[in-house]
Structure formats: C-alpha cells, structure tokens
Amino acid sequence: MVNNLNDQVVTALQQRRSIYQLGKNVRQDPADIVKLAEDIIMESPTAFNGQTVRAIFLFGAHHAKLWDMTGARLKSEVPTEEAYQRTLAKINGFKAAFGTILFFRDQAIVTQMENDFALYADNFHDWAEQGLGGAQQAIWTAFAQNGIGANLQHYNPLIDELVQQEFKTPVNWILRAQMPFGSIEGDAGEKDYLPREDRFKTFN
C-alpha cells in the first residue's frame, strides 16, 4: 500500500517547541502578529460553535507591566528570598520577550450553553477548555513557522484580579493562560516521547 498522506501538519507541529530564551528581535509588525493570532482563533473550532475563546495582546509597557505584576504577586507565595530570586529570574525571562497573549474563557457563553442544552451541561466547561487548547496550539505552531518562539504559562488564578484591574477585562472573561513570545535566543531542550504502544490503540 502506498503512503500518499500529506504530513505537512506533523512537520509544522514538530517545529513548535517551548522556547524560554526569548528576546525582542522580532522582525514582524505587532499588528501583523495580532491579526495572525486573531485569524487563527476565529478559524479554530469550538463546541456548538460557541466561540468561547478570548484574547488580549500585550506589547511594550503593557507586556512589561504584566510580568512585573506577576513577579510582585509571587513574592508572598515563595518561602525564601533565595527561592524568590530564582522565581523572579524566570519571570524576567518572560518579560524579556517581545509580547504576551493572555487567553481567556468567556464564562458567560459557557453558562448560557449549559442552560440552553441541559443534556450536555456538564460538558461545556471542558469543551471550552478544549477550544482554548486548540487555538493555543495553532497560534504556537504558526508562530514557530514564522521564526517566533513562545511558551505557555499558567499563573492564573494568582494574577486574575490584577489582570482584570489593569487591563479592564469583563468579569465573565476567565484567565486561563499566558503566552510570552519573541525572538528565539536559545534552543529548546530535548523532547521525550512515551512509547506509541502505551498511548494508542487501533482496531481494523
């Protein structure tokens, strides 16, 4: 049997890696980066076409403010000054990036769909999270194809209130992840894979 499958998607996904050494040497215009990410979110699937993914794009002083707030907020969560300095170094690595995308779930739509489709009510939260994951992976992959590095962080819910106050987000936008992105200033580490036989089953 001839394998005539197009595997360009796999090749693109292999380029997507967690890049932690990020810089500001990005050749693309911020407006073009925003449009690319917005277009991907618009075209990404969501359950019942709920379109529950929301995003805020931060550049310049707004990007720096996010990570300054995060660093300050984490001080009370870290047991020792030495540990805090290590944490702060990590945060400053994100701050060194070109920008950040904040990803949100629109809880108002999730709640409305729970009410409208009671038979599936227990699933809409999980389905909305799946929609976020799909959009995040697609943006991350598209960035990689354009020579832009990124990683995904989850400092929510610690910074939820700070983000809402600083960026005037609607109360129904629930922060779910932060994606710092920028020029690639260092390689990703090796990626380990579990054996396929432990992850997949096929029935013919």
N, C-alpha and C positions, 0 to 999 in steps of 0.2 A: 504494500500500500504506500502510495506517495504522500509525503507530508507537504501539503501545499498551504499550510496555515501561515498567515501573516503574524509575525511575533514582534512587530514594532512596539506594541504596548509594553511587552516584557522588557525590551531594551530600554525604553524610557523609564520604566519603574526601577530598573537596576541603577540608573543614574541618580535617583532620589535617595539621598542619604542624610543623616543628621550631621549637619556641619556646625560645630561650636566655635570655630575660629572665624568670625565674621568681621567684615570691615565695611567702610563707606565708599569703596571704589567701584560703584555700580555705574555702568555706562547708560543704562536706560533711564528715561524720564519718569519721575514718580507718577505722573498722570497715566502713562502707558502701563506701568505696573499695576496701578489700581484698576484700570479698565480690563486688563487681562484677568485679574482675580475676580472682578465683578462678573465678567462674562462666564467664567468657569462656574461660579456659584449659580448664576442664572440657568446654566445648562445642566447642572448636577441634579440627579433625581432625588425626590423626597416622597415619602409615603403619602398616598392620596393626593399627590401634588400639593402638599401643604405649604411648601416653600418656607420652611421654618428657620433657615439659616440666615443669620445677620452678621455683619462685619463692620469694624471700624479700622481705618488705615491711618497709622501714625508715622509721621516723618519729623525730622528736625527736633525742635524743642519739645514737641508733644511726645515723640518717641522717647527722648531722654527723660522726660518727666515720669513716664510710666515706670521705667526701671529704677529711677530714684525713689519713687513712692514704694515700689516693691521692696527695695533694699531696706528702707527705713521700717517698713511694716514687719519684716522678718527679724529685726533685731530682738524683739520680745519673744520670739519663738525659738531662738537658738541658745543653748545652755551656757556657752562660754564665749568670751571675747575672741579667743583663737578660732573657734568654730564659726563665729560670725564673720570674721575676716575672710575665711575660706568661702563662705556663702556670698559675701559681698564681691569677691573676685569673680565668682560665677555670674552674678547679676551684672557686673560691669562688662563682662564679655558679651552679654545680650545688648547692653547699652551701646557697645562699640559698633553694632550693626547699623545698617542703613535705615531700617524701618521695622515696624511691627504691625502685624494684623491681629486684632482682637476678634475672636469668634464667639458668637452668642447663639443661644436657642431662644426663639420667640415663644415664651410660655403661653402667651395669650392664644396663639393659634393652636398649640398643643391642647390646652384646656377646652377650647371650642370644639375641636375634633373629638375629644373624649366625650363631650356632651352630645355631639351630633351622631356619633357612631358608637353607641354604648356597647355593642357586641365586642368591639375591639379596644375598648377604653384602656385596658391595662397595657396595651402595646405602644401607644402613641409616644410616650416618653422615650422608650427605647428606639423607636423608628426615627424620631427626631435626632437622636444621637447618631444613628447610622447615617443620616443625611449630612450631619456635620463632618463625620469621618470621611465620607466620600468626597465632599468638597475640599477638605483639607488635603487629602492625598493628591487630588487632581491639581490643586494650586502648587503644592510642594513639587510635584513632578514637572509641571510646566516651568516653574522657576529653575529647576535643575537643567532643563533643556535650553534655558536662556543664560546659563552660566551664573545663576544666582543661588547662593547657598541659603539654607534655612534649617531650623529645628522647631520642635513643638514643645511648649511648656504648659504647666497646669498649676499656676499659683492661685487659682480660684479654689475655695471661696475666700481665702485670706484677704485678697485685694478687691473683692467685689464692690464693697461700699466706696472705696477710694476711687475706683474706676467710674462708678456711677456719678459721683460728685464731680470729678474732674472733667469727664467727657460728656456729661449731661445725657446719659443713656436712659431710655424709657425703663420703667420699673419691670416691665414684662420681658426685657432682654436679659437673659441669664448668661453670665460669662462662663465659657466652657474651656477656652484655651487661648494661648498667646503664641504667635509665630514670629520670632525675630528673623529677619532676613537681610542679606547683604552680600558683598563680595566674598569669595571663598579665599580665605587667608591660610588655610591649613586643611590637610586631607582628613577625610572621615576614617575612623578606625575600621578594623576588620569586622565583617558581619558574619555571625554564626547562624547556621540553619539546622533545625531539627530534622531528623530523617523523614523522608516523604512517607514512609510506611507508618509512621507514628501520627501523621496528620491527615491522611487522605484514604478514602475507600472508593472503589469503583465497582459497579455492578453492570455487567453487559448481558 
